[in-house]
Amino acid sequence: MTTSIYKQISLDEFDGKIKNNYIEVSSSSLGGKVVSCSDDFFASKDNLIKPGPSISMKGQFGPNGALYDGWESRRHNPEFDWVIIKLATPSTSISYVDIDTSHFSGNEAPQSQIFALSDESANLVSKSRITPKTRGWKAILPVVDLGPNSRHIFELDEQGKQGQWSWLMVRMIPDGGMARFRAYGTPKPPSQPSTLPADYKSIEPIDLVSPLIGGKIINCSDSNFSPPQNLLLPGRGIDMSDGWETRRSQHQRGKYHPESGIQKGQERKEWVIIKLGVEGVISHIEVDTAFHPGNYPVACTIEATLSPSDSDLENAQWHEIVSKKPLGPHRQHFFDIERTIQEGKVWSHVRYTIYPDGGSKRVRVYGYPLSPSSSVSTSLPGSSAEEITLPVLPLTYEAFKPYGQVIQGYSFSTSAPKGISTTSANQGTATKFHRLGKIKETYPDGVGKSGGVAIGTVKASNRLDIKDGKKIKVELLERHAYTTQAFIPLGRPANSPSPGNFIVVVALNGSDDKPDPNTIKAFLATAAQGVSFDAGIWHHSLLTVGGDLDYAVIERGTPDPSIKAYVEKVEPSISTYLQIPPFPPKSLATKPADEAVAAHPATAHLTATSQAPKTNGQGILASILDKATKTIQSESSSLSAIKPILITPENFAKFGQLITTSPSSSHTDSESSPDGLTIKNNCLAPIISTYPEDSGAVTAISVYRATKKVGLERGSPFNVRYMERHKFMSQAFLPMGKAEWPSQSEEALEKGGEFLVIVAENGPDDKPDPKTLKSFILPPNMGLAYSPGTWHHPVLILDSTIDLACVETQISTGQFDSDERDCELLSWEDEQVFGIIDVPTLPIL
């Protein structure tokens, strides 16, 4: 065996000058894993490659003895103990190792030795059976002495630096404890072609700054709270600690002091420079602010350069590839490249600048490896100045803000966009995101339909199969000059096929009163997101892809929907194409549906509702609801329990309107697309407000994230203790869809869920009359609108959490106490109840 040559390095030299030039390829944060060991009796082998420094657990004991944040084996091993580590990347050199014995004093490993194995050698045997006896192990560090409670840095010889390793074996001679082990190397980058095909945008891009291909941080302006290296880690992290966070930017102080500051008079900002793992063409950028709900940056810009050196980047020629864009809390943001950037331009470094300061979780730079020599070309084959190919990126509130609003619920109340009020609602069972979407109309007198704005529905069949992605041409854009227009996907029963998505294409109006080609953007919205287009915004007609969808649509129509006042359609002045990514992502598409759902953490705990056997619609409901009514004794009196019935437009007519794609036969205001794939039902529910004009009441779209109420259980009686009414307005609730773009949007809510509707007529005492109490089951693919003054119970959700879009007119903004005119709420306390509902045992399927 050849003797390895090594050199021990001081901590100051390594941490200050060397470490940032390499990737910690053994780290569990990148995907490294300790797959086996000889013994970890006292402290787990898995601690060895944890990302953070080891902590002291002095004085703490478990059943086996003292606790340590590291790896510790039993005493009296005659030879050595060992661990085998699968590296995060399948092929990497190893230049330095850090063997840390912090907090081990008297029980530290006296010596260590390290071996490496290539993936090529591992392929000769089953990778699940890599052992110390596997052929191909090479010594990359000879036996070295270790000391107590200290880090030991070793520079490896050429065998370690030039090899392409996939596995490491670390020996502890003869036994004892290690706190951490870190291996630093340079992952093998992907190959760099000299040209790209004309349709290269149809190829799935890679993250060019991933540390797994050698992406790394070069420099930053500040890292007071957490280091910028975290920006390149996989995943979305665990809390605020594992991102990049700067100090507050010292307004009028520190470096911005008006007299002594080195950056006096400049715009406040912080920055980080990232080297791409391999030079290439950039497709789009992702900036994630996860777990930074109150300290996220206000905005960011992205610049790029092509430089052969990392040492003089301050003087490099930087190009702004993403102009200044707003950021939001706890959210992934996606930005395409400015159209002024030359097609096929190759870059080597990016500079991420935040304004004025704050915390970011991750930055990902998606693109295509390409040799720098190709950057001299002026264009790629097939590209043209008279042609635009738009990447279809996930829809986010901030990116869509110039065109309208995104209507959706959020996992955390602190995730709501800045300026959106969030409150607890419905006796603590819901979080309300106030006024997410606008509703406005400015039709000239005599043009708009009488009755004003109304809610209709659209039943849209899948227009495109996008499982492999697709490139399509944008033929027409339209606008509604005098009215906002909102589309909100409706939910579906738990055992329905997976919903589709819809593509949103928008543009601002140009100086020629036509769509401005420089402002055209394309977004992919999931079934859990609605959009409200501002009046006058150019947009593509409804484009449902990847599956069918039902929508609620909120707008003011005209007596003749073909007139220009209602809709105007034009062709884009520049040939415009959409590059649609595969959906669902190919990583999920090959799995059986149940397996793909269960594999996702958001759906891993499916309820009995979503696993129930399929039935033929109302058949099972009839078997439930036709059971004999039982009389339930309350503590104060004997009341007959009310059995809920399936809601229909006819049986709910006394209380309001049903919003469904299957309206009653008496509804005649419908239209169909020429191909029959889209059917629109207009004016199913009017939006009514009788507030005085000087009240300040505003009609808007809010979202309730509604959860199950404690005490509301299937098969059990439910005591009705609350009833409310809204004298001056109608109030509509629209159960929204449940879907996501995995790893690129809010997690999907569990499938299914039903709305238990409880209503009563007004009595002679101007209170709800208990003799008129009725209850309905509203399936998740239908909405309803309560007529003004209708007494009803606050939202009651069965089975699983639902996002409910709510269309209402209110004085309250959510920022201050509610105005008493918005809602009159009655309650029954102690032994008194208004009524009893016999909750069905099973859901409608």
N, C-alpha and C positions, 0 to 999 in steps of 0.2 A: 504494500500500500504506500502510495506517495505521501510524504510528509507535507502537510499544509503549512504555508507561511502566512503569518498574521501579524498585526500590529495593534497594540492597545492605544485607544484615543481618549483624550481628556474630555470630560463632560462639557466644559466650556466650548472647546473647539467643535465638538459634535453638534451640540444644541444651537450654537451661534452661527456656524458656517456650513455645516454638512447636511444636517437632517432634512432640511426643506428641499434638498435637491433629489430626494429619493422618496419612494412610496413604501409605507409600512404594509408590506404584502401579506404579513401573517395576521393582521388585525381582524378580530371578529366583526368590527364595524364595516369592513369591506367584504366580509363573507368567509374569512378564514375560519377554520374549525379544528379543534383538537379531537381527532377521531378515535384515539385509543391511548392507553398508557399501561405501564406495568403495575402501578399502585398509586392510589390517591386517598389513602385511608383518612388522613387528617384534614386535607383541604383539596377541593375539587380541581382537577386538571383544567376545567373550562375557564377558571379564573386567569389562567396564564396569559391569554391573549385578549383580555378585556381592554377596551380602549382607554379608559381612564387610569390615572396612577393608583397604585395600591394604597389602601387606607389602613390605619392602625386599628386593630381589634383587641388591643391589650385589655386583659381582665375579663374577656368574654369566653365562655366555655360551652361546648356542646357535649353530646354523649360520648364522643371519642376523645375529647380533650380540648385544649386551647384552640380558639378559632383564628384563622388567618385568611387574609384576602390574597390568596395565591395558591400554589400547588405544593402539597406536602405529603410525603410518603411515610410509611412505617420506618422504624429504626432497624439497624443490623442487617442491611442488605450486603451480601458478600461481594457483589460486583457493581451493579449500577441500576438505577431506575431510568425509565424512558417515557417520552410522549412522542406521538406522531401527529404532526400538524399538516392538514391539507391547506395549502396556500389559497388566497383569494383569487388568484389568477392562475391559469393552467400553465403559463410559461413566463418565467421571470428570472433575471439574474439576482444574485444576493451579494451586496457589497459590504454591508455592515450588520452587526447584530448587537442588541442591547439585552444583556442578561442582568436582571434586577433582583436583588435579594432584600429589598426594603422591608423592614419590620421583622425580618428573620435574623435573630442574633443568638448564636449558640445552637441553632437548629437549621442554619443555612446549608445549602449544598456546598461542600468544600471545592468541588471541581465540576467542570462540564465539558462536553464534546458534542459537535454538531455534524450531522450527515444530511445529504440532499439526494433527492430522487427525481428524475425527469418523468414527464408524462409518457414519454416514449418507452421508458423502462417499465413503468407501471402498467402499460397496455399489454405487456407480456403475461400479466397475471390479472386476476379479477381485482378491480380497484377497491372492492369492498373487503379485500383480504390482504391489504398492505400491512406487513409486519416487519419487525427488525431483521427477519431472515429473508425478506424479499431481495432478489438479486438486483443489483444496480445502484445501491447506496454508495455515495461518494463522500468522503470526509472533506468538509469545507472549513472546519475549525478543529485543530487538534485539542488534546486535553489542556485546559487552561485552569488556573487557580482563581477561585472566587473568594470574596470576603463577606463579612456580615453587613446587613443593612446598607447596601450601596448598589449603584448601577455600574455595570462593567461593559464598556463599549469596545468592540473588536472590529478592525477592518480586515476583511477576508482576502485571500489570495486570488490569483487570476481564475482558478477553477470555479470559485464561487461567483466571481464577477462576470465570467463569460458563459457560464452554463445557462440552461433554460430549465429551471427547476419548478416542480409542482408540489413537492412534499418535503418536509423537513422532519428529522428525528433529533430530538434534544435529549442528551443523556445527563443525568444527575448522578455524580459519582461520589460516594457510593449511594447516598440517599439524602434526605433532608427536605429543604424547602426553597422554592423560588417564588417571588412575587409576580413578576411579569417577564415575558420573553417577547422581543420585537425583532423582526427581520426586515431590513430595508434594502430595496432593490429597484430595478427598472423593468417593469413588465414589457413583454414583447409587443410592439405596436402592430396594428393590422397593416396589411400591404397597402402601398400607395400606387394606384394606377396613374398613368400619365395622361389618360383621357377618361371622360365619363360619357356614357351613352346619352343620346338625345332625350330619352325618357327617364333620366336618372332620378327625377323627383318622384317617380312611382316606386322607387326602391326605399325600403324602410331605413331611415337614417340612424346613425349611432350617436352616442354621447361622446363628443370629441374631447371633453375635458374629464372623462371618467379616469380616476386613478388606476383603474384596472388595465388601461392601455397607456398609462404614463402621464396623464394630466396632473398638473401640480400647481401650487401657489408659488408665485415668484416674489411678490411684495404686497404690502398693504399700507394704508395711511394710519390705521389705528386698529387695535384688537384688545381693547381694555377689558372686556368681559369674557369674550370667547374667541378662539383663533379662526382665521379664515380657512384653514385646511378643512374644517367641517363642511364648508360649502360643497365639497366634491364627493361627500360620502353618499352611499346608496340610501334609499328609503327616505322617509319624511321625519326621521328622528323620534325622540321620546319626550323631550321637553325643551325649554328655552336654552338649556346649557349647550346643546350640541349643534349650534349654528355659529354664525359670525355676528358678533355684536360689538359695536363701538361705544365709546363714552358719549355722553351728550356733548354737542358740538361747541359748547362754550361761547354762546352768543355774546359778542362784545367782550369776550375774555379769552385767555389762552392764545392760541394761534390766530384768533380772529379779533384780538384786542385792537381797537382803532388806532393806537399809537405804536405799540411794541410788537404786535402780532405779525408773524411771518406771512400770514395770509390775510392781512387786514384789507377790508374793502372787497374781498372776493366772495362769491356765493358759497355758502356753507355746504360742504359735501365731504364724503369719505369714499375711498376707492380700494379695490383689490385687483391685482394683475394675475391672470391665470394663463399658464402655458398649455396649449392643446397637447394631448398625448401624441397626436400626429397631425401634420398640416392637412387642411382640407377646406371644402366649400361649406359654408354655414347655411343651414336651412331655416332654423328657428331657435329661439331661446326660451328656456323656462326659468323663472325666478319664483322660488317658494318662500313664503313667510310663515310657515307652520310654526305654531307655538309662540308667535310674536304678536299677540293681539293688541297690545297698547304701545308697543315700541317699534313697530315696523316702519320702514322709511316711507316718506311721503311719495317719493318718485325715484326713478332710476333711469340711467342711460347705459347703453352697451357700445363700446368702441372695439375695433379690431385692428391689428397690424400684422404685417409679414416681416419677421426679423430673424436673421440667422443666429442672433445672440440674445441671451437673457440679461446681459450686463448693462445695456444702454437703452432700455425701453422708455425711459423718461423723455429721451430725445427722438424717439421713433415717430414716424408719421402715422398718427391714429385717425381712423375713419369711423364716423358715427354710423353704426349699422342698425341700432335701435334708438330712435330719438326719445326724448324725455317722456316717460310714461308714468301714470299714477300707479301706486301699489295699494293693496288692501290688507287687512289682517288675516292671518291664518289661512292663506290661500295660495294656490299655484296660479301663476300668471304666465301667459304664453304670448310671445311676440314674434311676428315674422320680420324679415329683413327689409330695410328701407328700399324702395324701388329705384333710388338713385345709385344703389350699389351695383357695380358691373356683374352681369351674369357669369358665374363660374369663377369668381375671384377667390383666390386661395389665401388663407390666414394661418398664422402660427400662434398668436396670443390674443386674448381679449381683456379689456378693462371694464369691470363692473363698477359703476359709480352710483352711490346712493345720496339722496338729498333729504334733509340735511345730515342725518345720522340714523342710527337705529340698528335693528337686527334682522338678518336674513337667514333662512334655514339652508337652502340649496340653490345652486346655479347649475344649469345643464345647457350645454351648447350642442345642439343636434346638427348633424351634417354628414358629409361624405368625404372620406380620405381622398386626397388628390395631391400629386406631386407639385411642389411650388413652381416647377418649370412651366407648368401649363397655365399659370396665372397671366402670362403675357398675351394669351389669346383674348380677343375682344368679346367673344361670345361662344357659346356652345352650339353644336349642331341643332338646328330647328328653332333656336331662340330668335326673337325679333323685337325691335323697339315698339312695334305695333301689336304686341301680344303680351298678355299678362297671364301667368299661372299662379293662382292663389293657393297657398297651403290652407287646408281646413283645420283650424286649431280649436281646442276646447273653449267653450263659451264661458267668459267670466264677466262679472259685473263691471269692473273698471275698464276693460277693453271695449265693452259694448256701450259705455256711457255716452259717447258722442252721438249715438244713433237711437238710444232709448234706454230701457231698463230690463234687467234680468230678474225674473220672478222665481224665487226658489227658497227653500228652507236651508238652514245651516246647522252643522253639527253642534256648534257652540254659539251661545248668544253673542259672544265677543267676536264671532266671525262675520257678523253683519257689516255691510259696507259703512264707511264713515258717513255720519249724518242720518243713518237709519236708526230710529228709536226701537228699542227692544224691551218688552215688558213680560211679566208673568201674567197669564190670562186663565179664565175659566176655572177659578178656584185652584190654581196651581197645576192644572193638568196640561197646560200648553204654554209654549213660548211664542209670543206674537212679534213678528217683524213688521213694523208699521210702514205703510205707504211705500212699498217697493216699486210699484208701477203707477204711472200716470194714466188718467182717463180724461181726455179733453176733446172738444169739438168746437169748430168755429165756422160752420157752414153759413153762407149768406142766407138771409131770410127767404123762406119759401123753397129752399133746396133740399134740406135734410128731411128724413122721414119724421112724421109726428110721433111723439113718444120718446124722442131723444135716443140716448145710448142704450143698447140692449146686449144681452148675452145670447149667443147662438152656439152651435156646435159644428164641427167638421169631422166627418168620418173619412180618413185618408188611408188608402191602401199603399203598400210598399211600392215605391217608384224605382228603386235601384237595389240590386244585391251588391253590397259593398264588403263582403267577407274577404275579398282579396284587394280591396281598394279600387279606385276607379278615377279616371280623368274624364270630365264632362265639360261641355261648353255652356256658358251662361248666355242664353238666347235673348231674354227680356228682363228688364227691371221695371218695377211699378212703384207708384207712390199714391198716397191718399193725402191730398194737400190740406184738407180741413179737419181731419180726425186722427187721433191715435188709433192704433189697432193692436190688440193683444191676442196672442195664441198661447194657451196653457194646456199641455197634454193632460188628459184625464187618466186616472188609475185603471187598474184591471184586477179581476179576481185572482186569487193566489195561484190557481192551476192553469191560468191562461198562458199562451205562448209568450216568449220574451218580447217586450215592446220594441218598436223601432226607435229611431232617433230622427232628428230633423236638422237640415242644414240651413243656416241663416246667412244670406248674402246681403250686404248693405253698402250704401254709398251716400255721401253728403251731396247736396245740390251744388253744381258748379256755376261759374259766372255766366254760362250760356243757358242756364235754367234746365240743364240736363245733368245726369250723374257725373260727378267728378271722378275720372278714372284713378286719380292719385289717392282717393280715399276709400276705394273698394276694399272690403274685408269679408272674409268667410269664416264662419264658426260652426262647430258641431255641437248641437244642444242635445242633452239626454232627455229622456222622458220625464225626468224630475225637474226640468227647467222650462219656464215659460219666458216669452219675450213680449215687450210692449214697444212697438215702433213709435217714435215721436212723429207728429204730423209733418208731412213733407219729406220724410226720409225715403230714399229710393231703396227698394228691397226686392229680392226674388220672391215669387209666389211660393206658397207652402211646398217644401221639398222633403217629403218623408222617405227615409231610406232605412234599409236593414230590418224592416218589419213594419207592421201596421200600427197606426196610432189613431186614437180619438182625441179631439181637442175641444176645449171651450174657446170661443172667439168673442172678444169684447170690442164693439165698434158702434159707430152710428152710420147707418146705411143711407141710401137715397131711394126714392120711388123707382128710379131706373138705375140699377147698379152698373150699367154700361157707360154712363155719362162721365165726362172728364172730371167733373167736380168730385165724383166718388173715386175713380181710379184712372190713372194715366200710365200708359205702358210705352217704353222705348227700348231700342237695342243699345247695348253699350257701345260707345264710340271707338273703343279698342277691343279687339278680340280677347275675350276673357274666359279662362278655363279654371276649373276647380280641381285640385289634386286631393281627392278624398282618401284618407288613410283606411286600412282594414278595420272593420268593426263587425263583431267583437274582435279584440286583438287576437292575433294568431296563437298566442300563448294559451288562450282559453278556448279557442274555437275547436281544437281537436279533442277536448274533454267532453264526456257525456254531460248533458245539461245539469243533472243533479250533482255530479262531482265538481263541476265548475262552480256551481253556486256554493256548495259546502266548503270549497277550498278558500273562499274569500272570508276574511274575518268578520265582515259586516253581516254575513248570512250563515255563519257556522252554527248558530244556535237556532235553526229553523223551528218554529212552533208547530204544534199539532195541526194548526190551521193549514199551513202550507204543505203539510205532508198527508193531508186527508185524501182519501180516494176520490177520483173524479166521478161526477154524477152529471145527470142531464139537466142542468140549470135549476128550474124551480121545483123539480120533483122532490128533492130532499127538503126544500123549504116547506113544501106542503105537508110532508110527513112530520115536520117539527111543529108547524103552526097549527095543524089540525088536531093536536092533542087536546084532551079536555082541559078547560080552564080550571085551575085550582084556586081556591080561596086562601089567601094568605092573611094571617092575623097580625096586625100592627099592634104596638104596645098600647095605643090609645083607642083604637076602634077596629072594626072589621071592614076591610075594603076588598073589593074584587080586583084581582090582578088583571092588567090589560095586556093582551097578547099583541106583540108587534106583527104587522103585516108587510108584505113586500110593497114598496112604494111604486105608484104609477102616476102618470100625469093626471088621471081622472080622480083617484082617491085623495090626492094631495091638493086639488084645485082650490079648496076652501081656504087653504093656508098659504098658498104660494104656487110656484111653478117648478117643474122638474126640468133639469138641463141634461138632455140625453141625445144620443145620435139616433134614437128610435122614438121620436115624438109621437103624440097621438095622431090618429087619422084625420082629425079636424085641422091639423096644422098644415098650411098650404104654402107658406113662404119658404121654399127650398129651391136649390139650384144644384146642377151637377156639371162637372167638367166634361168636355167632349169625349174623353176616353172612359168616362164612368168610374175612374179610380178615386175621385174625390166628390163627396156629397156634403153640401153645406145647408144647414137648417138655420135660417135667420130668425132673430127676435123671439127666442123662446122665453126669455125672462127680461122684462124691462128693468132698468136701473132707475129707481124712483127716489127723489128727494123733495121734501116739502119744507125744508129749513128756510127761515127768512133769509133774504139775500145778504143782509148785514151780519149774519151769524158767524161767518168765516168757515162754514162747513166745506169740506173738500171731499170729492169722490176719488177714491184710489183703490189700488189692489194691495192688500197685505197678505201675509202668509202666517198661518198658525201651524207650528209643529205640535200636533196634538197627540197626547199619550193616553193610555188607559187610566181611568179613574179608579182609585182605591174603593173597593166595595162593589164594583160593577163586574160581575162574573157571569159567564154563560151557565145556564141551567139554574140560576139563583134569582130570587126576587130582588128588585132594585127599588129602593125608596126614593121617590121624587121629592127633593127638598128645595129645588131652585126652579124658578121660571122667570123669563125676562122677555121684554119686548122693546122694539125700536119704533117709536111713534112717528118719527119724521123720515124714515128711510126704509127701503128694502135692504135685505142683507142676503148675499149669495155665498154659498160655500161650494168649492170645487175640489174634490179629492184629486191630488196630483199623482202623476206616475212615479214609479220607483225604478231608477236605473242609474248607471254611472258609466264613465269611461275609466276602467280600472287603472289605478295609480295616477290618474290625471283629472279627478273631479271628486266632489264630496262622495263619501261612501253611501252605497245604496241602503235604503231602509228595507226591513223585512217585507216580503211580499204580503199581499192581502190586506185585510182590515176593512171593517164596515162601520157605518155611521148609524148609531141608534138615535132616531128622531123622535122627540116627544113634543106634542103641541096641544094646545087647548084654545077654545074660542073665548072671547071676552064675555064676562058675565054682566048682569045688571048692576053689580056694585063696582064696575070698571076694574075688575080683577079676573084672573083666569077662572073659568067655570070648571070645577073638577068633574062635573057630569059629562063634559065634552072632551075629556082627556083621550087622546089617541096616540098611538106609537107606530112608527114605520121603520123598516130596515132599508137603508140606502146603500146599495152596492158601491164598491170603490170606483166603478166606471161611470157613475152618474153624479151630477151636482144638483143642488136645489137652491131656490131663492125664497126666503120668507117675505111675504107681503108686509108693508108697513103696519105696525100695530099687532102683528101676530105673536101671541104668547108661545114661547118655546123654551125648552131646557137648553142651557149652554152646551156646547159641543160634547158629545159622548162617543168615544171611539172604542170599538171592540177589537180584540185580538192583537193588533200591532200598530205601531206609531204611523201616523199619516201626516203628510203636509197638505194643508187645506188652503188654497188660495181663496181669499175673502174679498168680495167686491162690496164696498159699503161707503156711505157718506157720513163723515163724522167731523165734529168740531175738534175733538181731542187729537193731538198729534202723537201721543204716547210719551211726550217729554214732560208733561205736567199732569195734574189730576184730571180725571175724565170730567167732561161737561155732563151735568145731570140730564140734559136733553138727549144725549147719545143713547143712553140705555137705562131702562127702569128694571131693577132686579128685585124680586121678592124671594124670601127664604122662609122655610119652616124649620123650627128648632125643636130639640128634645124629643118629646113623644109625638109631635105633630108631623105629618107628611101630607103632601098634596095628592099623592097617588102612588101606586105600585105597578111596576112593569115586570112581567114574566119574561125574563131574558131568554131567547132561544138557546138551545144547547149547542147547536152547530152553526157554522156560518153558511151563507149562500155560496155555492161553488160554481 
